[in-house]
Amino acid sequence: MKRSPTLEVHPMLREIKGETAFTFLALARKLMREGRRVISFGIGQPDYVTPHHIREEAKRALDEGFTGYTETSGIPELREAIASYLKGRFGADVDPEEIIVTTGAKTAIFIAIASYVRPGDEVIVVDPSYYAYAQVVKIFGGTPVYVPMAFEPGYGFKLDIESIEKAVTSRTRMVVINNPNNPTGSVLSPEELEGLYDIIVRNNLILVSDEIYDNFVYQGVRFKSVLELEDWRDHVLYINGFSKTFSMTGWRLGYLVARRDVIPSILDLAVTVYSCAPSIAQRAGVAALKGDWGPVREMVSEFERRARVLYNILSESEYIEAYMPQGAFYMFPRVSKFLRRVGMSIEDLVYYLLYEHGVLVIPGTSFSELMGGDHVRISFATKMENVVEGSRIIVEALRLKAG
Ligand SMILES: Cc1ncc(COP(=O)(O)O)c(C=O)c1O
């Protein structure tokens, strides 16, 4: 039937893409509803429920009737708890007045980029990285400029500082990094971060750093936050959240840190977009930061064991260039040898593994404009039995096909 064009959406919406990882998760869910068993390496959230004491605090808040709007910037107890976490963890002197609590890190990404990117601005986005940054840049008329990380077989991904420097033009406004990185599991070394910051300072750029995986760091790797950099207040917008560390993806709680004098303007945007983060989630967030971190530590140790097992098993395949992730809960191995040998695309491989072998991985194209066709993302946020069985199936499935 012919429809009136009245509701045709803004052409800009055709330029942006959604979270395609969700599309593949939906395919796996459909198979499971049809009775098929699927081992999913697709999900971007911990397979743990929110620790008990955090849920208890939310119940208390509910029973007390703490159900109204709060300050847009977040309840003072939560901003104080965040400031004291940042002080304890990184020695950073962040004032509670420099924090805006958001409905998840995703909203922090949105308001950070929206507050600074003007039409025609270029924003350097490290590739691969979380899909959302480039989309928000496009929404505000900016151009994402993708700079590839270097893939080193056996090691993983490294930030290519020289390529970043070369990508800077007179139109560059901002650089966005995700550290530890989704989907590569790489962690910037202190030297890489300092090298990048030097470029930021010399070129008067803004550095947006999404550090939502900051507690998922393995192999004794030293994680340096941008809040440890000298004069971060002149250049940095810092993003973090509760979704991953405390298994609170459904609670919608994150935060943005920026210098005090820019906060009122960003708050005008924030109040217009979401009024405030959920009141009950904010109370739970205080309990998360101030309560027992034992469950977080246990989860992270378990994730490190899974990463090791995944790495060991995938390394048995001559077609998978696996490496031990340093952080987050993903590996982004290169599988191009296999694809070339059998003449498949990365999507063909994902469908082959899902429909013929019952294992879900996400095609690299969901995270990378430049190298997505050669990699898959494997999330090890699933129990150890699944990691062992699923990775063995992958190795065997590739062998069966390629001989
Ligand atoms: C790098 C990164 N940033 C932000 C988010 C979104 O986090 P939130 O649930 O706090 O909105 C994700 C979720 O996958 C992520 O991987």
The ligand as a Tripos MOL2 file, in Angstrom:
@<TRIPOS>MOLECULE
LIG
   16    16     1     0     0
SMALL
NO_CHARGES

@<TRIPOS>ATOM
      1 C1         32.5530    0.6630   25.5930 C.3       1 LIG1
      2 C2         31.1580    0.7540   26.0560 C.ar      1 LIG1
      3 N1         30.6880    1.9420   26.4720 N.ar      1 LIG1
      4 C3         29.4240    2.0620   26.8880 C.ar      1 LIG1
      5 C4         28.5640    0.9800   26.9030 C.ar      1 LIG1
      6 C5         27.1560    1.1910   27.3590 C.3       1 LIG1
      7 O1         27.0970    1.1330   28.7470 O.3       1 LIG1
      8 P1         25.8080    1.4890   29.5690 P.3       1 LIG1
      9 O2         25.0650    0.2120   29.8140 O.co2     1 LIG1
     10 O3         26.3390    2.0560   30.8630 O.co2     1 LIG1
     11 O4         25.0240    2.4750   28.8070 O.co2     1 LIG1
     12 C6         29.0100   -0.2690   26.4880 C.ar      1 LIG1
     13 C7         28.1030   -1.4340   26.4640 C.2       1 LIG1
     14 O5         28.3350   -2.4330   25.8370 O.2       1 LIG1
     15 C8         30.3530   -0.3840   26.0500 C.ar      1 LIG1
     16 O6         30.8490   -1.5530   25.6430 O.3       1 LIG1
@<TRIPOS>BOND
     1     1     2 1
     2     2     3 ar
     3     2    15 ar
     4     3     4 ar
     5     4     5 ar
     6     5     6 1
     7     5    12 ar
     8     6     7 1
     9     7     8 1
    10     8     9 2
    11     8    10 1
    12     8    11 1
    13    12    13 1
    14    12    15 ar
    15    13    14 2
    16    15    16 1
@<TRIPOS>SUBSTRUCTURE
     1 LIG1         1 GROUP 0 **** ****
